[in-house]
Amino acid sequence: MTTDVLTYFDHLDQTQSIPQDSILSQTILDTPSLRWVLFHFASGQELSEHTASFPAVIQIIRGEARLVLGDEVREAAAGATAYMPAFLKHAVYAKTPLVMLLQLVKIPKV
């Protein structure tokens, strides 16, 4: 979805059912400066350690997760939010069925 107009989302925790034994990701907003990706994880699924070239914010919408953020490990539940600078190594492990919003801040290359 690409948009240049006001966009509003309500009840992100109810947008999709959580898949069994997999991860579903859906880009719900994509503008020149911001991308939102909604993830649905089955319990036990994980995104292995990786980096992103843009700063990002993770928001746990529903469920419980273990977040690896650089050298720190954090237990996170609904309502938790984490900011990650660009190129920070991170991973996400779903301890329960999990809904997570990833917000990527696109910084233009100069």
N, C-alpha and C positions, 0 to 999 in steps of 0.2 A: 504494500500500500504506500503510495507516495501522495503527499498532500501539501498544499500551501494554504489551507484554510483551517479554522478552528476544528480540532478533533477532541472528542470527549469519550472516555471509556468508563463504564460502570460495571462493577461485579466481575473483575478479571478472574477471580477464582472460579467462576461458573461458565467460562467461555467454551471449554472443551472438557470431555471426560479424560481422565488420565489413562494413557495406554498401558496395557499389561506388558511387562518385561521390555519396555523401550522408553525412548524419550521423543517427545513431539515438540518441535519448535515452530513458531509462527511469527513472522515479522508483522507487527500490527501498526507500526508507524515508521515511515522512512522519509526524512526531509534532508535537505543539504547539511543541516547541523546536528541532527539527532536521529537515532534509530532505536526503536523499542522492539525487543524480541521476547515473546512470552513462551516460557518453557513449561512443559508438563512432564514430570519424571515418574515412572513407576518406582515403588520402593526398591532400594538396592541398586538403582541405576546411577551412573556417574559420568560427569564430563571430566576426563583425565586432565592432568596439569597442562596448561597452555598459557599463552599470553595474547593480548590484544594490542593493536597499534594505537588505540584511542583510549582515553580515560573512560571508565564505566562505573555504573552504580548497579548493584544487585539488590533487589527487594524481594524478600520472601513473602508471598501472598498467602500460601496455605501449606501446611505440613512442616516437617523438620528436616534440616540439612546439616551436614558438616561442610564448612567452607575452609579451604586452604588458601590463605591470602599471603603470598610471600612465604615467610618462615612461621607465620602464625596459623593455628588451627582454631576455628571458632565453631561452636554449636549455635545454630540459628533456627528460629521458629518464626511463625507468622508475625509480621510486623518488623522483623529485623531488616536492617539496611546496611550495606557496606559500599564504601567508595574505593575504587581501585585506580591508581594512576596508570598511565599507559605503560605497557611492557612488564607489569607486575605478574609474576607467575601465580596462577590460581587454579583451583579445581573445586568441583561441587559434587558431593555425594548425597543422594536422597536417602535419609533414614526412614522416611515414611513416604507415601504418595505426596508429591511436591509440585507446587505451582510457584514459579519464580519469574520475575520481570527483570530483564537485563536492559539497561539504558546506556547506549553507547553515545558518547559526545564526540561528534566528528569535528576535529580541528583542521581547518584548511592548511594544506602544505604551502609554505611560502617560497 
